[in-house]
Amino acid sequence: MGKITASIGTELYKTEIQSETNFIISDEPESSGGKDLGFAPKELLASSLAACTCITLRMYANRKGWNLTDVKVEVTFETDSVENKFKIIRNIQLFGDLDTDQKARLINIADKCPIHKILSNPIEITTVLN
C-alpha cells in the first residue's frame, strides 16, 4: 500500500482523502456541523473492516470453488464505559449453496482478513510534525 493523504481546508469538516490512484471525501454529519458529503471517519474504519471481510471471503470461496453467491457484512460500534473498551460488532451473512462446514470455515477465514488482524492486535501510531 502506498501512502494515504488527507487534507482539510476551511470548509467544515470536508476532508479530501487521496491514494496514488483514488480519491474520496470524508465529512461529518450535519448534526455535527458538517455537510454529510462523505463517510464520517468512524464509518471509514467500519467500511474498511466490512470491505476487507467481503473480499477475503470471496477470494477464499473462489479458490475452493465454493458456490458463494453473496456476502453481506454489517459493522457497528459500541462503547463499553464500564470496561473502558470500544467494541466492534461484525455481522456476516453468507448466501449460496454452502453446507454447514463451509459456512463455519468461512467465518473462521473472516478473522484472517488483513484489517481484522490490524484491529485485533496492538497498534502503535507514531505522529511526526513536518
Beta strands, then each sheet from edge to edge (+ up, - down):
strand 1: 5-8
strand 2: 15-18
strand 3: 23-26
strand 4: 67-80
strand 5: 85-97
sheet 1: 1+ 2- 3+
sheet 2: 4+ 5-
end
